[in-house]
């Protein structure tokens, strides 16, 4: 389970127990530089985050299903590209696979050489649905600045076998119907979703809420992930 920006492994704390109770082995990852607010983020690149996930895949004794939230989805996809034969499926939580040469988000404000969680005004209203004042305060208190290179390094992909790995996209801030519209070749946003259109086996599942369902609807998110994981071949 790969967190999105500003979050560590504990961001899955209300989701992972449901998966474990169903009999799954769950590894929630804290990516390099996200260990604490005081961690050294100097020189950490996107490839370091991808390599950390690949190392977890290599340690597993069976094929795995990757779960990536937000920017963690791009990291999951790059890890699939590195180990397509070791990944049974990917679940993108309000995220999409990012194609070769793409960047996760190079428009976030940089402060003192890193990217802290910005003011809520930076996000759209659709991002913040169900994120109450209490949840926002808790999120900000636990947030950790993101290494700047992770936000703007270009993704490097090499193995087209990544398109053979089954995918589930959990759509939260926009609906699956909207995503299907984005995927139409004539849509102006089609370039942003082209990588998904190349995946040979994908499903879209709606979970209406904001961009952080692990906080706003954790039990429901766990249920959707569980259903997605159970459809994926491992072993």
C-alpha positions in Angstrom: 0.0 0.0 0.0 1.6 3.2 -1.3 0.6 6.5 0.2 0.2 9.7 -1.7 2.0 13.0 -1.2 2.7 14.2 2.4 1.7 10.8 4.0 3.5 7.8 5.5 2.4 4.2 6.0 0.1 5.2 8.9 -2.3 6.9 6.5 -3.6 3.4 5.8 -4.2 2.6 9.5 -8.0 2.6 9.1 -8.0 0.6 5.9 -5.4 -2.1 6.3 -7.0 -3.9 9.3 -10.0 -4.8 7.2 -7.8 -6.4 4.6 -5.9 -8.3 7.2 -9.1 -9.5 8.8 -10.1 -10.9 5.4 -6.9 -13.0 5.4 -4.5 -10.8 3.4 -1.0 -9.9 4.2 -0.7 -6.1 4.1 2.5 -4.1 3.8 2.0 -0.3 4.1 5.1 1.5 2.9 6.7 4.7 4.2 8.6 6.1 1.3 12.2 7.6 1.6 12.2 11.1 3.1 8.7 10.7 4.5 9.8 9.0 7.8 9.3 12.2 9.7 9.2 16.0 9.4 12.8 16.0 10.4 13.9 13.4 7.9 16.7 14.3 5.4 15.0 14.7 2.0 18.1 16.1 0.3 18.7 14.4 -3.0 15.7 12.0 -2.9 14.4 11.4 -6.4 11.2 9.8 -7.8 13.4 6.7 -8.7 14.2 6.3 -5.0 10.5 5.9 -4.2 10.0 3.5 -7.1 13.0 1.5 -6.0 11.6 1.3 -2.4 8.4 -0.3 -3.7 10.3 -2.6 -6.0 12.4 -3.8 -3.0 9.1 -4.7 -1.2 7.9 -6.6 -4.2 11.2 -8.5 -4.3 10.9 -9.4 -0.7 7.4 -10.9 -1.1 7.1 -14.7 -1.4 4.3 -14.5 -4.0 2.9 -12.1 -6.6 1.5 -9.0 -5.0 -1.3 -6.5 -5.6 -0.2 -2.9 -5.3 -2.5 -0.2 -3.9 -1.4 3.4 -4.8 -3.2 6.6 -3.6 -2.9 9.8 -5.6 0.8 10.3 -6.5 1.5 6.9 -5.1 -0.4 5.6 -8.2 2.4 6.8 -10.5 4.9 5.1 -8.2 2.9 1.9 -8.3 2.8 2.0 -12.1 6.5 2.5 -12.4 7.1 -0.4 -10.0 4.8 -2.6 -12.2 7.0 -1.6 -15.2 10.1 -2.8 -13.3 8.5 -6.1 -12.1 5.5 -6.9 -14.3 5.8 -10.7 -13.7 5.7 -10.2 -9.9 2.5 -8.0 -9.7 -0.9 -9.6 -10.0 -2.8 -6.3 -10.1 -2.9 -2.7 -9.2 -5.5 -0.7 -7.4 -5.4 3.1 -8.0 -7.1 5.1 -5.3 -8.2 8.3 -6.9 -5.2 8.0 -9.1 -4.2 6.9 -12.6 -1.2 5.2 -14.2 1.2 7.9 -15.4 2.9 7.3 -18.8 6.5 7.5 -19.7 7.9 11.0 -19.4 5.0 12.3 -17.3 5.5 14.1 -13.9 3.2 13.7 -10.9 2.6 17.4 -10.1 5.2 20.0 -10.8 2.9 22.9 -9.9 2.8 22.5 -6.1 4.4 25.3 -4.1 8.1 24.7 -3.1 9.2 26.0 0.2 12.9 25.8 1.3 13.6 23.1 -1.3 10.7 20.8 -0.4 7.0 20.6 -0.9 4.9 20.9 2.3 1.2 20.3 2.3 -0.1 23.6 0.9 -3.0 25.7 2.0 -6.4 24.1 1.3 -7.2 26.9 -1.1 -4.7 25.2 -3.6 -7.1 22.3 -3.9 -10.4 22.2 -5.8 -13.7 21.8 -4.0 -14.0 18.3 -5.4 -10.8 17.3 -3.6 -12.1 18.3 -0.2 -15.5 16.7 -0.2 -16.2 15.0 3.2 -12.9 16.2 4.6 -14.2 17.9 7.7 -12.4 20.5 9.7 -11.4 17.8 12.1 -10.0 15.6 9.4 -8.2 18.5 7.8 -6.6 19.4 11.1 -5.5 15.8 11.7 -4.2 15.5 8.1 -2.1 18.7 8.5 -0.8 17.6 11.8 0.5 14.3 10.4 1.7 15.7 7.0 5.3 15.5 6.0 6.9 17.6 3.3 7.4 15.8 0.0 10.9 15.7 -1.7 10.7 18.2 -4.5 12.2 15.9 -7.1 9.5 13.3 -6.5 6.9 15.9 -7.6 8.7 16.9 -10.8 11.0 14.1 -11.9 9.9 12.5 -15.2 8.6 8.9 -15.0 10.8 6.4 -16.9 9.0 3.3 -18.2 10.5 0.5 -20.4 8.5 -2.7 -20.3 5.1 -2.9 -22.2 4.2 -6.0 -20.2 2.9 -3.5 -17.7 -0.2 -3.3 -19.8 -1.0 -6.9 -19.1 -1.3 -6.4 -15.3 -5.0 -6.0 -14.3 -6.0 -2.6 -12.9 -8.8 -1.3 -10.8 -9.3 2.5 -10.6 -11.3 3.8 -7.7 -12.8 7.1 -8.7 -13.6 9.5 -5.9 -13.5 13.2 -6.8 -14.7 12.4 -10.3 -17.0 9.6 -11.4 -16.2 6.6 -13.5 -18.5 8.0 -16.2 -16.5 11.2 -16.3 -13.3 9.2 -16.5 -14.7 7.3 -19.5 -15.4 10.6 -21.1 -11.8 11.7 -20.5 -10.6 8.5 -22.2 -12.4 9.4 -25.5 -9.6 10.3 -28.0 -11.3 13.6 -28.9 -11.5 14.7 -25.3 -9.0 17.5 -24.5 -7.9 15.6 -21.4 -7.4 12.3 -23.2 -3.6 12.7 -23.1 -3.7 12.6 -19.3 -5.4 9.2 -19.3 -3.8 7.6 -22.3 -1.7 5.2 -20.3 -4.9 3.7 -18.8 -6.4 3.2 -22.2 -3.5 1.0 -23.1 -4.1 -1.4 -20.1 -5.7 -4.6 -21.4 -7.8 -5.4 -18.3 -9.2 -2.6 -16.2 -12.3 -1.8 -14.2 -13.6 1.5 -12.8 -15.3 1.6 -9.5 -17.0 4.7 -8.0 -16.5 5.7 -4.4 -17.9 9.3 -4.2 -16.0 11.4 -1.8 -13.0 13.7 -1.9 -9.4 13.0 -2.8 -8.5 11.3 0.6 -11.0 8.4 1.0 -8.7 6.7 3.5 -9.6 9.5 5.9 -13.2 10.5 4.7 -14.6 7.0 4.0 -12.0 4.4 5.3 -14.4 1.5 5.8 -15.9 1.9 2.4 -12.5 2.3 0.8 -11.4 -0.9 2.5 -14.4 -2.8 1.1 -13.7 -1.6 -2.4 -10.0 -2.5 -2.2 -10.9 -5.9 -0.8 -13.2 -6.6 -3.8 -10.5 -5.4 -6.2 -7.8 -7.5 -4.6 -9.9 -10.6 -4.5 -10.4 -10.4 -8.3 -6.6 -10.3 -8.9 -4.5 -13.5 -9.5 -1.7 -13.9 -7.0 0.5 -16.8 -5.9 
